[in-house]
Amino acid sequence: KKIKAPYDAIVIDIFNGKSSRKIQSREEKVITQLAKLITPKGVLIFNWPGNTKKTKQEANEIIQFCKNNTLTVHKAYSHDPRGYKNFVITATRNY
């Protein structure tokens, strides 16, 4: 479906209950398309698992991809009482 109006924020919850995998070109395409849907001051917000060395590396790959595509990126680490550990990654447009 074609979306005409841009958004101030889009939240992407990556974790599906299983171990994630290396960012693929398909995800890169989706991130690129989502970045086009945010307003000039808009933000993409990623919830990414951060409980293993592998998922931490994958979070860094998303960050690097966003930076390479002119997005300003910030990362915070979240550890909730249930034992989940996640990164909250924000990527904002630079214009």
C-alpha positions as CSV (number, residue, x, y, z in Angstrom):
1,K,0.0,0.0,0.0
2,K,1.3,3.4,-0.9
3,I,1.9,5.7,2.0
4,K,1.6,9.4,1.2
5,A,2.1,11.2,4.5
6,P,5.5,11.1,6.4
7,Y,5.7,10.0,10.0
8,D,7.5,11.6,12.9
9,A,8.5,8.1,14.2
10,I,8.5,4.5,13.1
11,V,9.2,1.7,15.6
12,I,10.8,-1.5,14.4
13,D,10.7,-4.4,16.9
14,I,13.2,-6.8,15.4
15,F,13.1,-9.5,18.0
16,N,10.6,-12.4,17.2
17,G,11.4,-14.7,20.1
18,K,14.3,-16.4,18.4
19,S,17.9,-15.6,17.9
20,S,18.3,-13.0,15.3
21,R,20.6,-13.2,12.3
22,K,23.0,-11.0,10.5
23,I,21.4,-8.0,8.8
24,Q,20.7,-9.0,5.2
25,S,20.3,-6.9,2.0
26,R,16.5,-7.3,2.4
27,E,16.6,-5.6,5.8
28,E,18.8,-2.9,4.4
29,K,16.2,-2.3,1.7
30,V,13.4,-2.1,4.3
31,I,15.4,0.3,6.5
32,T,16.2,2.5,3.4
33,Q,12.5,2.5,2.5
34,L,11.4,3.3,6.1
35,A,13.9,6.2,6.3
36,K,12.1,7.8,3.3
37,L,8.8,7.7,5.3
38,I,9.9,9.8,8.2
39,T,9.7,13.6,8.4
40,P,12.9,15.6,8.1
41,K,13.2,15.5,11.9
42,G,11.7,12.0,12.1
43,V,13.2,9.0,13.8
44,L,13.4,5.3,13.2
45,I,13.4,3.4,16.6
46,F,14.8,-0.2,16.6
47,N,14.3,-2.6,19.5
48,W,17.1,-5.1,19.0
49,P,18.1,-8.0,21.3
50,G,21.3,-7.4,23.2
51,N,21.8,-10.5,25.2
52,T,24.6,-12.2,23.2
53,K,27.8,-11.3,21.5
54,K,26.2,-12.1,18.2
55,T,23.2,-9.8,18.7
56,K,25.4,-7.1,19.9
57,Q,27.5,-7.3,16.7
58,E,24.2,-7.3,14.7
59,A,23.1,-4.1,16.4
60,N,26.4,-2.6,15.5
61,E,25.8,-3.6,11.8
62,I,22.5,-1.8,11.9
63,I,24.1,1.2,13.4
64,Q,26.8,1.3,10.7
65,F,24.3,0.8,7.9
66,C,22.2,3.7,9.2
67,K,25.3,5.9,9.6
68,N,26.4,5.0,6.0
69,N,23.0,6.2,4.9
70,T,23.3,9.6,6.5
71,L,21.2,8.9,9.6
72,T,22.3,10.1,13.0
73,V,22.4,7.2,15.4
74,H,22.2,6.7,19.1
75,K,22.1,3.5,21.1
76,A,20.9,2.7,24.6
77,Y,21.0,-0.6,26.5
78,S,17.9,-1.7,28.3
79,H,17.7,-4.5,30.8
80,D,14.2,-5.1,32.1
81,P,13.1,-6.9,35.3
82,R,12.1,-10.1,33.3
83,G,15.7,-10.6,32.3
84,Y,15.5,-9.3,28.7
85,K,18.4,-7.3,27.4
86,N,17.8,-5.0,24.4
87,F,19.3,-2.2,22.5
88,V,17.1,0.7,21.7
89,I,18.6,2.3,18.6
90,T,17.4,5.6,17.2
91,A,18.2,6.8,13.7
92,T,17.3,10.3,12.7
93,R,17.5,12.1,9.4
94,N,20.2,14.7,9.0
95,Y,18.0,17.2,7.2
